[in-house]
Amino acid sequence: MVVQMKTLKCYIFIGIIFVLTVGSLSHFVYQWSGNNYIAGFFSPVSESVWEHMKLLYFPMLFYSAIVALKLRKSYPCMIPSLCFGLLAGTALIPILFYTYTSILGKNTLLLDIGVFALSTVLAFYAVYRFTLSCRLNPYAYYLYVFTGILFLCFLFFTYHSPDTGIFSIPHPDSSSISS
């Protein structure tokens, strides 16, 4: 069991590094690709909070698929845990962003990066804890459905987003809540 925990910790640590690296790079992919339509589905096409949720969602989804295939036999509770971590980490981005901007009245690049990093670390921490406890297995179906719905929402709202709320581009010199 100790060897298995070390293996899981290693994959969790690699996942954090992978998502932070790939997510940071994916911030620029749409622009680097010459605004390629397909690239826009998986990387931000604007500076909205919604689009920045992709920075965590898609790298973690990709990493989760690889890890789930590799470790599902050793850790039978891992797939629901990965879905929960993916959903929780993605949801933490707007929660933390709107919390700090409501306090400060503006957003700043350094804190935006911190929100992404903290959301990633907490997402993988949740994966680790729930993989070991297996408490999410009764909710596996719902976690799979919500993960799929969020995937479809990212695809749809990339090019069909309303000009309001989480889909609007926050302004760094004014409160993001009022914009």
ABEGO torsion letter per residue (X at the ends): XAAAAAAAAAAAAAAAAAAAAAAAAAAAAAAAAGGBAAAAAABBABABAAAAAAAAAAAAAAAAAAAAAAAAAABAAAAAAAAAAAAAAAAAAAAAAAAAAAAAGBBBAAAAAAAAAAAAAAAAAAAAAAAAAGAAAAAAAAAAAAAAAAAAAAAAAAAABBBBEAABBBBAABBAAAX
